[in-house]
Amino acid sequence: MKNANNSSTELKMKGNWNEVKGKVKQHWANLTDDDLLYEEGKEDELYGRIQKKTGKTKEEIKSWIDKL
């Protein structure tokens, strides 16, 4: 089940990242465009930047994105 969850998050990030990014910025207003720069293969760096600014865990962030 965990792999399916990760796949869903990854698909959202790759396919709709601009839309997802807007919703993430609305939810966590202190994040900048630089914080939310998505590069394929560097998802862990993206999660790290979000974690640093929000104090949320990687799993909390992924779960929130999945619910969008």
PyMOL commands that set and color helices and strands:
alter all, ss='L'
color gray80, all
select helices_A, chain A and resi 2-27+43-54+58-66
alter helices_A, ss='H'
color red, helices_A
deselect
rebuild
show_as cartoon
